[in-house]
Amino acid sequence: MRLLALLSALIMSAPLGAAEIAVIPYRIEDPSAQFDERTGEEYAKLLGLTLALKKGMRPYSPRELEIDMRSFSIDPRRSLSAESLNALGRGRYIDLILTGTLSRAGGLLISESVLYSPVQGRVLARERAQAENLFALVERDVRGVFVTYPDRAIAGARAAAIDAAVVLDASYAMSGEWEPVKRGIEVFASAISGGWEASLRLYITPFSDRKGAAPGPRALSSPLSLKRELASITPKGAAGPGALGKALAQAVDSVPWRDGAGRVLLVVSNSPVRDSALAERMALKARKKGIAIYTVPLGRIGGEEAEAMRQMAITGRGRSLPAAYRQRVYDAEGKAIDVFMQSGRLFHARDFGGQWKGGLFVEGAGGRLLKPKPFLSELFVDEKRHDVTPYTMGERYADIAGARIINRERLESNVESLLRLVGEGHGSSSAGAGRAAAKALLTEDGLSIWIHPSDPALAGYLEKQSAEGRYITLGVTVRMRPDEPYGFDFSPRSIITGIELEQIPGMALTTLREIMKNPGYYMANGLMSPPLWFIRVRVERVERLRGATDIRD
């Protein structure tokens, strides 16, 4: 109550939009070569950027803050006194100061943040947060520290109506995947509906020879109803012959698909496709009804069965996204080795980061897996000696690789990231984006991509930048678009301008080239949700679109 009272008093004395906040670099506990002062500086920039985007606050210039900290004898690595913070805040008319510490433990990053008011001369809030990466950590930090500050309203058209059906494997093969799959479906529903703001009707169609929920379409239109529905399903039995095809038929024929609503059918399965002919027929029927099909084959599905699910998605004008798995093991010297598996193929890499969540393969046309990504080394498994699945790869790795393993971390998958990706790529914001006001060609070192801004003001800004011919910084959100030349585009309603380059941490900057190499990663990872990234590009030309949009545009 005391904290809420203090924060309420602050909000009343300083309007949210006018609040200027200085984020002092976080002190690093137990620094190392990979976890040093620069991480604390990057995290401070990330916090400032997030507060600007989500809360409408004004981050104090990192460059000026660096100069001022020397002037006021402030060293983030040492003790920070109230006197020095008061002097900084009052001397530079700063409303709030945010700082803290960063540490690592058990594979997690931990922040301990302090929000200080130089005006009131007191600490307003303390928050401890932990996450697997800095992007997720900053979200939790901002949500916890600034709990009474409302999120900044995002401009855009009213969310469109969405009908979605989830054909869900409910056999015993799903038991090890059940919790992340349930979370993933909840994330998918939230993403596709714009945080449940759209008119969403979601239908769950489980399949096995012992269904854990009653059959028949039942529209779910709230997070609570979805959570209850998923809780009523228990994986049991097997997915017999034709089970998937019958579930598809039920979803395609029995769901009351609304006219004018976006139509999406999501298939999540860990059981072999035993009747691919029926599944193909139902996928074709779905296509004729305007239902896009996305498939997510889990760890037990590889080879021909994974290809069958890919063909099902292609027929349904969607995409197949095979789940990837990682388990970190430690050798006799204590060095970390990441073991990966996707679509029945096994890989390893030394202490690699989160890029795997975008998938382990470079994709070609139609989502075909062409080759493993460069950071991976493949392990060829003698199937007569080793029956390896993602669920056994950690314990079998020692024999396969000829290594001595002394410890293993828990198995991770990117299922939740994939389901969020599908939701964001086919969500209400894109369905209701409206007619494009212009098309603009962005270029970078010989690469180019068209964007289609729907805001006339943004189109005018891009025209001005095109005339000046210089490089600019844009915030973009990558969307799945199978029909586009690169398989993706940038959401026209999530293009951010006006952010100074010095305010953007290096970890939030990327290039067109990197996005084109691995669009799945940039759809599944990054700052906020949907993930936001910043690129430096030149606006080659802008063409205004008037009247009905020409399909050739």
Sequence and secondary structure as in RCSB ss.txt:
>XXXX:A:sequence
MRLLALLSALIMSAPLGAAEIAVIPYRIEDPSAQFDERTGEEYAKLLGLTLALKKGMRPYSPRELEIDMRSFSID
PRRSLSAESLNALGRGRYIDLILTGTLSRAGGLLISESVLYSPVQGRVLARERAQAENLFALVERDVRGVFVTYP
DRAIAGARAAAIDAAVVLDASYAMSGEWEPVKRGIEVFASAISGGWEASLRLYITPFSDRKGAAPGPRALSSPLS
LKRELASITPKGAAGPGALGKALAQAVDSVPWRDGAGRVLLVVSNSPVRDSALAERMALKARKKGIAIYTVPLGR
IGGEEAEAMRQMAITGRGRSLPAAYRQRVYDAEGKAIDVFMQSGRLFHARDFGGQWKGGLFVEGAGGRLLKPKPF
LSELFVDEKRHDVTPYTMGERYADIAGARIINRERLESNVESLLRLVGEGHGSSSAGAGRAAAKALLTEDGLSIW
IHPSDPALAGYLEKQSAEGRYITLGVTVRMRPDEPYGFDFSPRSIITGIELEQIPGMALTTLREIMKNPGYYMAN
GLMSPPLWFIRVRVERVERLRGATDIRD
>XXXX:A:secstr
 HHHHHHHHHHHHS GGG EEEE   EESS  SSSSHHHHHHHHHHHHHHHHHHH  EE  HHHHHHHHHHTT  
TTS   HHHHHHHHHHTT SEEEEEEEEEETTEEEEEEEEEETTTTEEEEEEEEEESSHHHHHHHHHHHHTTTS 
           EEEEEEEE SGGGGGGHHHHHHHHHHHHHHHTTTTTS EEEEEEEESTT SS  S   B SHHH
HHHHHHT    S   TTHHHHHHHHHHHHS   TTSEEEEEEEE S  S HHHHHHHHHHHHHTT EEEEEE TT
  HHHHHHHHHHHHHTTSEE   EEEEEEEETT  EEEEEEETTEEEEEES  GGGGG SEEE GGG EEEE TT
 EEE   TTT    TTTHHHHHHHHHT  EEEE   EESHHHHHHHHHHHTSHHHHT    SEEEEEEETTEEEE
E    HHHHHHHHHHHHHT EEEEEE EEE TTSTTSEEE TT  B    GGGS GGGEE HHHHHH HHHHHHS
SBTTTTBEEEEEEEEEEEE  SS  TT 
